[in-house]
Amino acid sequence: MDLNALSLKELKELQARVTKAVATFEDRRKKEALAELEDRARQMGFNLSEFFGAAPARKRAPAVAKYANPANPADTWSGRGRKPRWFEEAVKAGKSADDLTI
């Protein structure tokens, strides 16, 4: 490749591609190695998680609603995460969390 024949735009595009390739080189090699290991284990009748003791991913059950919006009872909140605006407004208006309990 003759770099002197390239325009400035082409050189900058090439530079960006090279920078990205260098940054992702190790990740690509790790993915390739993992794929080879998985393939070899599968050929022998195993799963890689059997060797490394990877626990299966836990799935969390959806939280049960504890509070309901007095203006719209279909609008609920479990008490987890960020408080909804209607909950904060009701508390500011003088209601307690117990008043909003389902």
Secondary structure, DSSP 8 states (H G I E B T S, - for coil): --GGGS-HHHHHHHHHHHHHHHHHHHHHHHHHHHHHHHHHHHHTT--HHHHHT-------------EE-SS-TT-EE-S-SS--HHHHHHHHTT--GGGGB-
